[in-house]
Amino acid sequence: MTDLDAATVLEVSGWDRRYAVVRAITTLGDHAAAVVDANGDGGDINLDQFRRVEGEWRLLSSSGGAGDWGRGWCDGVVAEHDRDENGWWLTLAPGEPPDDGLPPLPRSEEFGWTVQTFDDADPRSGTT
């Protein structure tokens, strides 16, 4: 078993190696996270979270946008990242999902993507 490295992050997450730059990586047992600068210019910062299954790293979630600070929760692990005068930092710790006032996402026993949709009447849908 190996720790997650930048080449594996780009390959497993499907980032374009011509532009994407891995800014930070951390592991916690069979969990890991990486901060990926999608364009290499600091304009689109993403947090990717992984889990090692049978010796191979699998992408569990990817989220991001503008700004240096970000936090994510996936598979019982909280990841948080930011940048300061010393560069990028990334922490990973066991934890409960943050209480952000949203209903819980549907759980799946499989690895893969989960999509949550809203009706048009829900104010979070952006259509009302």
Helices and strands as residue ranges (DSSP letters): H 6-13, E 21-28, E 31-37, E 45-53, E 56-65, E 70-74, E 77-84, E 87-94, G 123-125
